[in-house]
Structures are given as structure tokens and as C-alpha cells.
Amino acid sequence: MRVDPTFEAFVERESTALLRIAYLLTNDRGHAEDLLQVALLRTARRWTTAQEAPEAYVRKILLNLSRDRIRWLTRRVRERPLAFAQHSVAAVASHDHQVAERRQVLEALARLPVKQRQVVVLRFFEDRSVEQTSELLDMPPGTVKSHTSRALARLRELLADNENTHLARARHD
């Protein structure tokens, strides 16, 4: 398959940002890489159409693929991730507290319902407007706003619970 040089330039320029979106949608690096690879392959096949707005084209494919993945996951036996050892984070250097905080945010984000997670990723990680998010997710703007509100409230709860747990453990140590 011959690849248009403009497509190659697009991939080189945008692949990191697109991988970040895929990761935030799936919460799994391997699945994110797979989704992005499929999305870029589909985009390459339709490059003459997609080159007008390639970022939007790939984002829409990523959203659709993540929805398909979620449907597939609900039909199979659930996997359980390995427990994350909280004490291992405390053992790292003091400047690495930002890494621990980032991990806590990602874990909290992963616990949100799918639609809420998608809205948060698009609105805050992608800095999309309500209207753009509404269009990408094919839902009314009011629904985007309510999902955003509920998701932020839930994230606050999860992060506060995590902070309270961390403080309680610190007192016992």
C-alpha cells in the first residue's frame, strides 16, 4: 500500500496526541496502541476524504472503536487488573509524588462510566467545547453538560476517598 506523504506527516505530527486520547478512552496502553493503529489504517485507506480534517476523522474512529471494544468487553468474562501496591509509590523519590497523583487521577478516571469518561477526555484532556464534544459523541449538548457534571462530582469523590485512605495509612506507618 502506497502512503501519501501528507498522511505520513500527519501521523508523525499527531500520533502522540492521538495515542494519549486512545489511552484515556481505554485505560490500557496495549489496547490504546491497537485502537490507534486500526484508526490510522482506516484513515490511510480514506486519506483523500480524511485529509480535509484528519484529526477529527481519526478521533471519530477512535471513539467508535472504543465503543465497539466496550461492547465486546461486556460480552466476555471480566478480567481483573493486578492490585496496585500503594506502599510501592511511597518508596520512590519525593519528586515522584506527581507520578503518584497522575496515577490516582487515571485510576479514578477508569472507574467512571464509559460515557462520562469519554466526555471528560474530550472536554478536559482534549480541550473540546460542549458543542464539539456533543458532535463527536452524537449526543445533545445538555447531555454532555450533565455527564460532565456527574463525572467531575464522581472524580472529586474518588480522589477525596483516595486522599483520605492515603492519610489514614500515613498515620498508621
Number of C-alpha atoms within 10 A of each C-alpha: 5 6 10 12 9 11 18 11 11 14 16 10 11 12 16 11 13 23 19 19 22 27 20 21 27 24 17 13 14 12 16 22 17 15 25 24 15 16 22 22 13 15 20 22 13 12 19 12 12 17 16 10 10 20 18 14 20 21 18 16 20 24 20 16 20 20 17 11 15 13 11 10 12 9 9 8 7 8 7 6 6 6 6 8 8 11 11 9 16 13 9 12 8 9 8 12 13 10 12 16 14 11 13 16 17 14 15 18 25 17 15 18 12 16 17 22 22 26 27 25 21 23 20 11 13 15 12 16 14 19 16 16 23 20 14 20 18 10 12 13 17 12 14 26 18 13 19 21 15 14 21 17 11 18 19 14 13 19 17 12 12 15 14 12 11 13 11 11 12 11 7 6 5
